[in-house]
Structure formats: C-alpha cells, structure tokens
C-alpha cells in the first residue's frame, strides 16, 4: 500500500441540494483494501445512508443531495485488510455556493457495476448502484426475466446487492433502478458465473487382446464448456488412420503392441485444466488351458444336458475345433459349439459316450484338452409314507429308497422345509439310519409341533441328484389365543373378547378364562357367563369379581390333545366401586382400663373394601337395652375401638356389632356378640410383705394378697432401691399370675435395700405395700485357707490348715468345705466342718484333686490351690 500524493486538493463548491462526488484517487495498492472517509478530523467517520455512499470499487464518496451540515473537510482513508496498514489522503474542502439553492432534478446514476460481471461459482458477488438526485433517490434491484435469488441480501440502504455462494442458476441480467419524484434512471448489466472443469467420467486402466478396438471416453463439466486433448506417454496424440478423437472420445481400431502405454485426457477451459490418466495393456499369447479344464471325466444320466468347457486363455482370441475320438465333431440340433468355445450336448444318450478333444489355435500357437463322457441310467427315488398326521409326543420313521445305476455310489441327505437337518442340534429328536447301500431311514422321536413341515430326501450320485418330499402334519394342544380386550367393566363383571390362536390341527372345543389380582395366588380360573365357553366363541363375561379391584385377564384354549399356553395378559383394569358386602370377622373384647369398653376385630382386606372411603361403624349397647350407640372409624386399617364412660361399672356386659361403609354407602354388620367393659385396677395392697437376705447378692421377697371381686391382679410388681437413694429411682421386677414370692438377684453386697410390692392388671396398678427393709450379706472371705498339711493312711487322708481371717467388710467364717474329686471327673464331693482339719475317705484307686474354702454368711470364700494326693505324706504350700 503506497502513500497518497502530498499535493493540496482544491476545494469543491456546490449549491445546497446539489449532488457531489469527492474523488479518493488512491495510491498504488494490492486488491485487499477497504475505503472509508473521515469528516473534519480523525476519528470522525462519514456514516453511509440513503444520501451518502462510499464505493468500494472506486473509493469515491457520493452525496446525492448536499446539506449545510455536509460543509467541512473530507479525507479518504485506505486500509490494507492483510497488514492493517492505513494511509490518509490530503483533505478535500467542501463548501456551499451563495448563489442560490439547487432545485429538484431526476436521479443520475453515478456508480454502477460493470456491464459484464464474472464470478467463480461458490464465491460472493457484490454489485454497487448509487445515484445523485433531489429528492434523494430510492434504489431497487431486480433480476430481468427471473426472480432475485432468495439468498441475495441488500446492503448500504440498498446501494449494494450481495449474492453469497453464487451458482450457475444465479447468472443473468440484473437491473438497478434509481427513482425519486422527478423521475427514474435504470442501469442493466449481466452476471456471468463460471466454473473450472470437473470430471464426470474418468478413464480406467484397460487390457485388450491384440486386434481389439479401444474406446475411452472422458467427460467433464465446466462453464465455459471444456475442450479435450489427449497425451500418450506425455506426448500430444494426434488423429491417424486408426486413431479417432471426438469430444473427449478416443478410439483406436485394431490395437497392437505399439499402442500400449500411459494415456492422459486433458479437459480445459479458460479457468482451469484437469487431467485423467489410464494405462493400456495389449495382450499377445498362445492358447493355454487352466488346470481345472485339463483331462477330466464327466458323468451324466440319460436325457440330461451337458456342457463340456473349452475356454483357453489366449490373445488374440483363438479358433476352437472339437473332435470325438479321432474324427472331427459334426454339429447338429442336439450337439452345438457355443460362441465362447464350449460344447453343449442336449438329451444325452449312450451313443454320446466317449473321448472328446478341444483345440484352440491363434497366431502364437495352439493347445488342447481332453474330456471323457459317461452316460448312466437316471436315478429314481421312493419316499414313504407320503402324507403323515401325528400327535405331539408320537414317533415316526420315514423311509427313502434309491433306484440307481449299479456302478454309482449314492449319498442320502435329509431336509426340513428346505433346510438341512442338523442331527447334533435337534435334542435327540432326529436320527439318520442307513439301512442298506440303496436306502436310508429318518427316525423322528417324541415329535413336537415345531417338527411339522415338508421333509425332503435328496439322493446324490456322481451323475445326478434327485429329491422327493413328504408332508408331516403334527396335531397338538392349541396355541395361545390372541390379545384379550376388556370390552366392558362393572363392579362385579368384565366382558372380554379375544381372537383364536392356532388349533394345531385339532379343533378347539373349550376356553377357560383366568384372572389375576394383587390379592390372588397367581392366576385363578373365574366363573363366567356362559358357564362353559365353547371353542367357537370369542367373547365371554367374567362374573363374581370383587368391586374396586385391579384385574388382569387371560384365556386358555383346550382341544382333544390337551390345554395350550395362555394368551398374553389383558391390560390391568379396575372393577367399579360398590357398597361393601363383607363385615369384619372375629369381633371380640380386649382388656382395657377402668370405665373402658374395648372392641376389637379383624380388619377387612382391601380386596373386599369395594371402593374408596372405606371405614367401620361400631355399634354397641348395654345388655338388655334397646337403642344402639354408633361410632364411625374412618381408618380402613383400624382393628380396635375404645369407648370410655366414667359411669360404666367394670365388667358390664355389652351387645356389640361392627359394620362397614365406603363412598357408595353402608354395608352389613357383623353378628352381635356380648363383651364386657374393662375390670378396674387392683384396689388392695399386698400384706405380710417380708424380705429375707440369702447371700451377698440375693434377697427373697414374699407377700400375701387379699382376693377382690373386681380388679383381679394379673401379677405383682416389686420395687427396690438402696438406702441412700430416692424411691423414684427404684428398680422394678414383675411377676405373672398368682405367685407370692420372688428372688431378687444381682444385688450389691453388704447393702441395705427398701422394698415394696403392688398388684397390677390391664387396667393399671394397685397401691403399693408398706416398704420393708433387708440388707445383703457381707462378701465372703477373700483369703483362701493356707499351709494345708495332709497325711495319707491307706484310703484315708488327714488334712489340716491355718484358719482364715476375714477382713472388716467380709463375712465371718462359719466353717469350711473340703471339695474332692477323682482326676478326670467334674463333680466334686463335699465335707463340711467347723474345725481347721478334716479326714477324707478316698473310696477308689487313683489320683484325687482336693480344695478347701471358708464358709460364711455371704457365701463360700476363695478356694485354696488344688492339691493332687499321691501315696506319700508331705507338706504343700
């Protein structure tokens, strides 16, 4: 991008209302630039609108109608879009003349696109059009003899028509029209869209025999239409006697080895050139035969057609001759040589047997093949039985016999519905039995429905293959019926329809209707109307259903063979609501508090609630009265109602019944039963309460209870607490029944306890007895007897030890226990003594284990170490 000339630009003076063009006169530059204009000083830019336009073709600023606000200094700015470099022109002053205002005049187009615009397909085309005039002209565009492209956009107050991604169909004459109240002005120019050549059809490498004709065609599109040239091995190819080139088609007649090489086709127009290449190979060889055609034996049967192949590979194509034996073969209607050289014999007979020779000859040499033809008697087949009907579970043997030429071996193949039977994968149902050389049997055991179909026996020899089929029909239980549709639903019935399934060749005589609900154990047969659904029916009504229950239905078909698989379930549907019909069962009384009547029952299952808003009506009246008192229980899960009345004495008999209801209405009541109100809690406290300390951790508590007519106790509660604690912290132990004592265990030793006893029943607790006291014993001595001496005299052992001295917080020693047992046994014998000595009689022979411990009020003290008594005296420490 060069710099502007520094020469001062002359002022431009115009009248107000006149149009003006300010010239940019840009410096030398590359194409990638954009123009803008600065007004007075940078960066105040001229804004383009319907009155002002900057051409990106010329760089000039066009003002269609000058106003007083336009007076000032104008600078052209050129910017390189690649480098972002910018240069500014010297300022051009614009002034107004003082000799009057310009009057109105018609538009004058000052900027327009070229008469011919060329553009490459796929690019964006921008065409400019702007006019001077007073009033300011309006610009409009149209495509002559067509519509503006839908993708076209108008820019800069319609002064620029922009067509993105231009295509061939966008080409044509475009018109720009400038118009105001004084007149109009029009400019027309042509948009031409060009494309460089593109291949439609290219060359492929080709291989020809010497003497064949080559024809290659290369075809390309482009605008202008491409022309074609040909090269061979990089050198231009020109028409000759054998060579023609017309519109991209190359023909070479009677090719020879000199024509082999690399060929190129060039498609070109002024916008580009494209190339396509291919290689031409010329074959020249003597005849040869592939190994699979050499010396072969052909075996056929009488009446067959046979083709003996003779297709030598050669270039040029060889001449074919045939001989039978040593004589040239004579063609006839039955025996012909085909165009490619092979020999065809129709309706073969024994006379056609023999040795056949085929010879191929061309300019480079010759070759021949020999084939031997044998004609045999045709094979025939007998498959029996011809049509079979069986029942599922039965077995059958199909027999296949072949009548064939004795010189040929036969092979048997079995098929089912045209597919080979895989004997390894059929679960032992099929077995192939080869009875003798010319026959085979197919054993089908425990036949299933899926085994029905066309059974084929195919016999194959070296000469021919023949087959026969037999139809096997299998009767079985019906297939599943079609989709079950619920046609109508009520509170206790459902009308159902279905389509019949396959009867499997035994007519359906009965349908069963089954239902399943969240409350049933799987599928259950339901009662229907009619009672018996015959096999020709396709609808029925299920009856005695429960209201407001979700059901699924299915249908099962039965024929003389058995019952088939069920249909798919119907959609889940709920029966309509109805008044409940099932009252609760086992209405009875329960124990409660004084003045309470407790009524219990078994809740009605959701299956029998018959609708929403289910609840219970509890009715009761004292025995011998007339009016019922009714209470509603709204919870469907409720199983108990408590009626409390302070005026009701304990054990008052009531007649009671419990009914049901839902949103549809009230249902029935249960049978009337008589139950009593609750008895009272015990009123008397136990008497003669005594507490006796038994050991360091045990106290025995005993009492007596006065019998009452009301408030009979179910048991007693004993409360106990330490002397230093409050009664509220008491621990409690309960008895059941009529027990009158309890042993408290797990207590602390040498501790004073307070104890009370009170009766209880379901109504509550009676008053407690007067508190009694008892102290647990002190702990037994912790010291074990020491210095045990023993002397053995036969079976007698005399023992002695030092006395145990208890500590201050331990029980006094009341005596001692000597424990002895034979080694290996667990039960010990005991001798008690007040002294510090004892004599032990050892009744049996063996070693004895002996221990000694002190006895006290608090229990047994710590035992001495064990001693083993041998047959000598000593001292153990």
DADAKA-V575412 format. One record per backbone hydrogen bond with DSSP energy under -0.5 kcal/mol. CO is the residue of the C=O (numbers start at 1). NH is the residue of the N-H. Records with the same first field share a line. If there is no record, write none. Layout:
# DADAKA-V575412
CO->NH  NH
This chain:
# DADAKA-V575412
11->13
12->95
14->97
15->18
16->102
18->66
20->63
21->23
22->61
28->2
31->33
32->81  82
34->79
36->77
37->46
38->40  75
39->41
41->44
43->45
44->39
51->64
52->49
53->55  62
55->59
60->55  62
61->22
62->53  64
63->20
64->133
66->17
67->70
68->71
72->94
73->40
74->92
75->38
76->89
77->36
78->87
79->34  81
80->84
85->80
87->78
91->9  93
92->74
93->12
94->72
95->14
105->134
108->110  132
111->130
115->190
116->118
117->192
119->194
120->123
123->166
125->163
127->161
128->113
130->110  111
132->108
134->105
138->179
140->177
142->144  175
143->146
149->152
153->162
155->159  160
156->159
159->129
160->155  162
161->127
162->153  164
163->125
166->122
167->170
168->171
172->191
173->144
174->189
175->142
176->187
177->140
178->185
179->138
180->183
183->180
185->178
187->176
189->174
190->117  192
191->172
192->119  194
194->121
195->223
198->221
201->219
206->281
208->283
209->212
212->255
214->252
216->250
219->200  201
221->198
223->195
227->268
229->266
230->237
231->264
232->235
235->232
242->244  253
243->240
244->251
246->249
248->218
249->246
250->216
251->244
252->214
255->211
256->259
257->260
261->280
262->233
263->278
264->231
265->276
266->229
267->274
268->227
269->272
272->269
274->267
276->265
278->263
279->206  281
280->261
281->208  283
283->210
285->315
288->313
290->293
291->294
296->372
298->374
300->376
301->304
304->348
306->345
307->309
308->343
312->314
313->288
315->285
319->361
321->359
322->329
323->325  357
324->327
327->324
329->331
334->336  346
335->332
336->338  344
338->341
342->338
343->308
344->336
345->306
348->303
349->352
350->353
354->373
355->325
356->371
357->323
358->369
359->321
360->367
361->319
362->365
365->362
367->360
369->358
370->296
371->356
372->298
373->354
374->300  376
376->302
377->405
380->403
382->401
384->399
386->471
388->473
390->475
391->394
394->447
396->444
398->442
399->384
400->440
401->382
402->404
403->380
405->408
411->460
413->458
414->421
415->456
416->419
419->416
421->423
422->425
426->429
429->445
431->433  443
432->434
433->435  441
436->439
438->402
439->436
440->400
441->433  443
442->398  444
443->431  445
444->396
447->393
448->451
449->452
453->455  472
454->417  456
455->470
456->415
457->468
458->413
459->466
460->411
464->461
466->459
468->457
470->455
471->388  473
472->453
473->390  475
475->392
478->565
483->485
485->487  497
488->495
490->576
492->545
493->490
494->496  542
495->487  488
496->540
497->485
499->482
502->479
503->506
504->476
507->560
509->535
510->558
511->533
512->556
513->526
514->554
515->524
516->552
517->520
520->522
524->515
527->543
529->541
531->533
532->534
533->511
534->537
538->498
540->496
541->529
542->494
546->549
547->610
549->575
550->518
551->573
552->516
553->570
554->514
555->567
556->512
557->564
558->509  510
562->478  559
568->484
573->551
576->548
581->583
585->602
588->600
590->598
593->596
595->645
596->598  678
597->599  643
598->590
599->641
600->588
601->603
602->585
605->608
606->609
608->582
610->578
612->663
615->661
616->618  633
617->619  659
618->631
619->657
620->629
621->655
622->625
628->630
629->620
631->618
632->634
633->616
635->638
639->601
641->599  643
642->644
643->597
645->648
647->649
649->652
652->677
653->623
654->675
655->621
656->673
657->619
658->670
659->617
660->667
661->615
662->665
665->662
668->660
673->656  675
675->654
677->651
678->595
687->704
690->702
692->700
695->777
697->747
698->694  695
699->701  744
700->692
701->742
702->690
704->687
714->737
715->760
716->735
717->719  758
718->733
719->756
720->731
721->754
722->725
726->729
727->730
731->720
733->718
736->739
740->703
742->701  744
744->699
748->751
751->776
752->723
753->774
754->721
755->772
756->719
757->769
758->717
759->766
760->714  715
761->764
764->761
772->755
774->753
777->750
779->811
781->862
786->802
788->876
789->800
790->874
791->798
793->796
795->842
796->793
797->799  840
798->791
799->838
800->789
802->786
804->806
807->810
809->779
812->857
815->855
816->833
817->819  853
818->831
819->851
820->829
821->849
822->825
829->820
831->818
833->816
836->801
838->799
840->797  842
841->843
847->823
848->869
849->821
850->867
851->819
852->864
853->817
854->861
855->814  815
856->859
858->696
859->856
867->850  869
868->870
869->848
874->790
